[in-house]
Amino acid sequence: MANKSFVKIENITKRFGRFTALDRINLDIAEGEFLTIVGPSGSGKSTLIRLLVGIDDVTEGTISLDGVRIDTVPANKRPTCMVFQSLALFPHMTVGQNIEFPLKLKGVAPEVRRTRALELLGLLQLPDSYYGKRISQCSGGERQRVALARALAFDPQIIVFDEPLSALDYRLRKTLEKELKDLHARTGKTFVYITHSLEEAMVMSDRIAIMRAGRFEQIATAEEIYSRPVSRFVASFMGEVNLFELEIAADGAAKWQSVPITVSAGKLDAGPGWRGAMMVRPELVRFLEPGQNADFTLPGVLATEYALGSRIQYAVKTEGGSVTVERPFETRLQAAVGSPVTLGWDRGAVHLIAEAADGKA
């Protein structure tokens, strides 16, 4: 992925009447990058991509592509293309006619259109025989591939995806996630992808942008966001998490909900008076056997267990609240529900999120 800023979004605000959907946001996207924007409903992610492709107009700010402003350029003149959740294919046309449609609008000769459509069918792993097939005869996964082929026929510089896999079943969705990632690598196009799915974002993206209430909460690689979130919101949004609301007493003792967590000397990089959240992912918490040690320890009682395919998840009841532990299924704990257990984790598993001046983190 190139480092040069290809798409530059500067101080963009979008208002609908008195409602501010986007509030002075900034974003740089590199050429050839796969950027995924995630966030809860109403966070502003769909509004942002509508501004990028020109469906809606910006209220304030600018959008530039390779140094040239495009926010004042009509949608049909922008080098962008959107793949909608509904796919927006023409049901009365064949697969080939759907793919060729943007080329026909450009006045491309029929024989050239057909050659390009067949090339794109091959790129999307569909046989040439699908060229004359009706859209109504295609499966959900095949329609998704046709929509992608049609988008590529536009030869856009940026392809924008608005939750294109959300209506598909889990198995097909996982297959297409990998195909989209491979397609991105083969084409070198800039992809901007919108989703509610953490898994989609983690599998496909070069970077992930987390949105909340019309602003970006964090923009980073999947690994950085998962391991070092900047706030409680991002930590919770990016999968299962244990957040211990800590307060460091004058004597240096760490207390969670007034319950002490045993901390080995020098293992907590926070001094007296510190308040905030200690984040520990469930897969980094372990059950300690007698005689085993950890940098952080906490006693509890095994409350429930959940089989999740290749892994198993445990809820442990402690004086401060429930703690989640996750481990591979083949290492299933040999202890009955209701048994006393001791939890442990090491300093490398901990990420501290300091409380902000307004009491939030």
N, C-alpha and C positions, 0 to 999 in steps of 0.2 A: 504494500500500500504506500502510495506517495504521501509525502508530508506537506506538500503545497496546499494552501487553502484554495479550494475549487469553488465551493459554494460558501458565500459569506452572508449571514443573516445578522443584521446590526440594529439593535434597539427596536425590535419589532413589537408593536402593540396592536391588538385587534379588539375593537369594542363593538358590541351589538347593543345599541341603545346605551343604557346605563351599565350594562354588564361588560366587564373586561375579561375576555377569554384568554388573551395573551398579554403579559405585562412586561414590556421592555426586555425581551429576551435576545440573547446573542448566541450564535452557533457558527462554527467553522466546520465544513465537511471537506475532506481531501478527495481529490480525483481518484476514482477507483475504489473508494471506501464502501464498506457495507455497514451502514449506521442504522441501528434499531432504536426507535423511540417507544418507550413503555410508560405506563402510568394508569391510574384508575380512570373510570369513566368521568368525563367532565374536566380532565386535567389540562386539555388544550391540544393534545397531540394531533387529532384529526383536523382541527382548525389550522394548525401550523402547516400541514402538508397541502391543505387547500390553498393557502397563500402561496406556497412554493410553486404549485402548478398553475396558479392563476384563476382558480375557480372563484375565490373571494379576493377582495382588495384589502391591502394593509391600511390600517388607520394611521399609524406612524411608523417610521423606520424604513430601512432599505433591504433589498435582497439582490445580491450580485452573483453572477456566474462568470468565473474566470476574469474577474475585474470589470465586467460590464453589468450595469443595473438591468434587472429583468422584472422588477415589481410593477413597472408601468407598461410592460409588454403584454398584449392580449394572450390568453391561454393557448390559442391555436398557433401562435407564433413562437412559443417557448420550446426549447429543446428538452422538454420533459414529457413523460407519459405516466399515467396512473393505472395500476391494476386494482380494480375495486373488489370488495368483498363479494359482491354479486356477480363479478366477472364481466357483466354487461356485454355478453356475446349476442350475436344476432341469430335467433333460433331458426329463422327461415332460410339461412345461408348454410352452405357446406363449411367444413373445416377450412378448406383451402380459401374459400371466399372470405371467411372471417379474417384469416391471416393476411390476405392480400388487400383488405379494405383500405388501410392507410396508404398503401402504394398506389391504389386506384385513385384515391383523392389527389395524389401528387402527379397523376397523369402518366405513370409508368406503363410501358407497353405490356400487353397480356402475357407474352412469352417470358419476359423478364420477371414479371410478378410471380408466375408459376415456378420458375426456377428458384427464386428467393424463398417462396413458401415451402418448397420441398427441402431446401437447405435448413430452414428453421424447424421443420418437422423432425429432421434428423438430429438437430441440436437438442431438441426437447424429447428425444427418444421415442418418437412416434413413427410408425412405418409409413412409407409413401402411400399405401392404400387408404390411409385416413384422409387424404386430400379431398376425395369426393364424398366423405361420410357426413351425414347430417349431425348437427350439434345435439339434437334430441336423442341421437343414438349413442352419444358418448357418456362415459361414466364421469363422476365428479372429478377424479384425478386427471382424466383425459381433458376435460373442459379447462381445468386449471392450466394444463400445459398449452392448450390452444390459446388461452388468454395471454400467457407469457410470450408465445410465439408472435402474436399480433402486436404486443407491446414492443418487441424487438424489431418488428418490421418497420416501425416508425423511425428506427435508428436514433433513439433519443440519447442525450448525454447523461440524463438522470432518469432512472425508473423508480417510481414511488409506489409502494404497496400499502394498501389500506386493509389490514387484517385479511389477507386473501385465503388463509387456510382455516379460518375459525369455524367454518361450517362443515369441515371434513371430519371423518372418524379418526380416532387416535392413531391407528396403524398407518393409514394413508398420509396423515399429517406428518408423522415422523419420516416417512419415505421422502415426501416432498421437501421437507426441511433440508435434507442432505442434498437433494437435487438442486434446490435453489442455491445452496452454498457452492456446489460444483459449477452451476451455471454462471454465478458471479465470477468465479475464478477464470472460466473459459472466455467470457465476454469482456472482462475488464471494465464493465460499466459501473457507474456510481449508483448504488442501491440505497434508498431511504425507506425503511420498513416500519410499519406501525403494528403493534400487537399488544394484547393483554397477557400473552403467555411468556412467562419467565423462561421456560424451556426453549422456546423458539429463539428468544433473544440470546441465550447462552450458547446455543448450538451454532448459530449462523453469523453472529456479528463480529466486526472488528472492534467497534465500540458500541456502548449502550448509553442512551440519554434517558434519565429518569425525570418525568414531569410530574408536577404537583401544583394545582391551583394556578395554572398559567405561567409557571416559571420552571426552569431546570433546577432540579435538586442536586443532581450529580451527573457528570459526563465522563466516562472512563471505560477501560476495558472491562469485560465481564469478570475477570479474575479480581481486579482491583475493587470493583463495586461489591462483589460478593465478600471479599476478605476485609476491605477497609471502607465501609460505607461512611458517609459524612454525617448521617443523622439516623435517628431511630426509625424514621419513615422509610428510608432506603434500606436499612438493615432488615426490617420486617417485610418489605415489598419483595426483596430478593430471596425468598425461600424461608424455610423453617429456621428459627433462631431463638436462642435464649438471651434475653436482655435482663441483666441484674442491675436494678436501680441502686447504685452504690453511694454511700456517704462515708468518707474517710474521717474518722474521729481524730481528736487531738493527739491521741497516743499512737496513731497510725493504723488502728484496727479498721478493717473493711466490714461494713455492715450492709446487708441487703434486707430491706423491710424490717430493720432492727435485729435481724438474725445474723450473727457473725459467720463470715466465710473464713476458713483458716487459710492464711496466705504465708508461704515461705518468705523469709527475709529477702528484701530487695527485688521481689518478683512483680510488684505493682508500681508502675511508673506514675504515681499520683501521690501528692502529699496531703497532710492534714487539711481538712476543709474542702477537699475536692468533692464535687457532686456530679453525677452523670450516670451513663449506662456502660456496663461491661458486657460486651457482646461475645458470646461463645456459640459457634455453630454446633448443632446436635452431634454431628459425626466426630467432633473433636473432644467430646466428653466421654469418659470411660468409667466402668465399674471397677473399683479397687478391691483387690483381694487382701486378706489380712497380711500385713507386713509390707504391702506396696505403698509407694509414696507418689505424690504429685505436688506441683507448685501451689495448686488450689484444691481444697477438699471441702466437701459438704455432705453431711449425713442425710438420709431420707428413707422412704419406704416405697417399694415397687408398687405402683398403682395399677397400671394397665400396660398391655403390649399390643402392637398392631403389626401384622404381617403385610409388607408392602412389596411383594415380589422378591427381588434380589436382596432386599434389606428388611430389617425389622426395627420398629420404633417403640421406645418405651417412654411412659410418663412416670416420673418419680415425684412423689409428694414429699415436700420438705416444709419446714416451719415458715419459710418465706414465700412459698408458692410452688407451683408445678415446674419441673425441669424436664426438658425433652432430651433423650439420648437415642442415637441412631447407630446401628452397626450392621455389617453384612449378615445375611440370614444364616449362613453356615456357622457363624460364631454366636448363635442364639444363647442367651443367658440361661443357665441352669438354676433358676430360682423361681419360686412360686410368688404369685401376686400376694402382696402383704408382707413380704420378707424385708427386713432391714437391709439397706445397701449403703455404700459410701461412694459418692461420685468424686471424680478427680479430673483435672485438666491442667495443662502446662502453660507457661507464659506465652509460648508461641501461638496458642489457640485464642489468645485474648486480644480484642480490639476495644479500646476505650473511646467513648463518645461523650465529650464533655458537655455539661449543661450550659446552654447559652444564657446571656444576660436576661432574656425574657422568660427564663425558666424552661425553655425547650431545647431539644438537641437534634 
